[in-house]
Amino acid sequence: QVQLVESGGGLVQPGGSLTLSCAASGFTFSNYAMNWYRQAPGKERELVAAIGITGGSTNYADSVKGRFTISRDNAKNTVYLQMNSLKPDDTAKYYCNARRTFTYYWGQGTQVTVSS
């Protein structure tokens, strides 16, 4: 059974940091590119960060470049999103996604709220 389980969300003040984790199981993690998406209330889901199968290739949305870092540990079947200098606009539900050609898996999401 395929599972992607996100953790690490919560309430943080503006300027603070959080690290999200996504633990994968039920598929060959090292064969899949991994992505973090987010969706704020009333907005479409957007791609935040992406990482290739070896971790050597990463991409970020312009809105998070220089603040967020995606990484993966293929030995632990886990992908991370380090988020620094958080802003209220970063408030959203964050989803982990695994992708290989036309196969996609999604997690249930973890809420991140940036507020004073």
Long-range contacts (C-beta under 8 A, 24 or more apart in sequence): 1-25, 1-26, 2-26, 2-27, 2-105, 3-107, 4-96, 4-97, 4-98, 4-105, 4-106, 4-107, 4-108, 5-107, 5-108, 6-94, 6-95, 6-96, 6-107, 6-108, 6-109, 6-110, 7-110, 8-110, 9-94, 9-110, 9-111, 9-112, 10-111, 10-112, 10-113, 11-113, 11-115, 12-86, 12-112, 12-113, 12-114, 13-86, 13-114, 13-115, 13-116, 14-86, 14-87, 14-88, 14-114, 14-115, 14-116, 15-85, 15-86, 16-86, 16-114, 17-82, 17-83, 17-84, 17-85, 17-86, 18-83, 18-86, 18-112, 19-80, 19-81, 19-82, 19-83, 20-80, 20-81, 20-83, 20-94, 20-96, 20-110, 20-112, 21-78, 21-79, 21-80, 22-78, 22-79, 22-80, 22-81, 22-96, 22-107, 23-76, 23-77, 23-78, 24-77, 24-78, 24-79, 24-96, 24-98, 24-105, 25-77, 27-98, 27-105, 29-74, 29-77, 29-98, 30-74, 31-100, 32-98, 32-99, 32-100, 32-103, 32-105, 33-98, 33-99, 33-100, 34-70, 34-72, 34-79, 34-96, 34-97, 34-98, 34-99, 35-96, 35-97, 35-98, 35-99, 36-70, 36-79, 36-81, 36-94, 36-95, 36-96, 36-97, 37-94, 37-95, 37-97, 38-90, 38-92, 38-93, 38-94, 38-95, 38-112, 39-92, 39-93, 39-95, 39-109, 40-91, 40-92, 40-93, 43-92, 45-95, 48-81, 48-94, 49-81, 51-79, 63-89, 64-90, 83-112, 86-112, 86-114, 87-114, 88-114, 88-115, 89-114, 90-114, 91-115
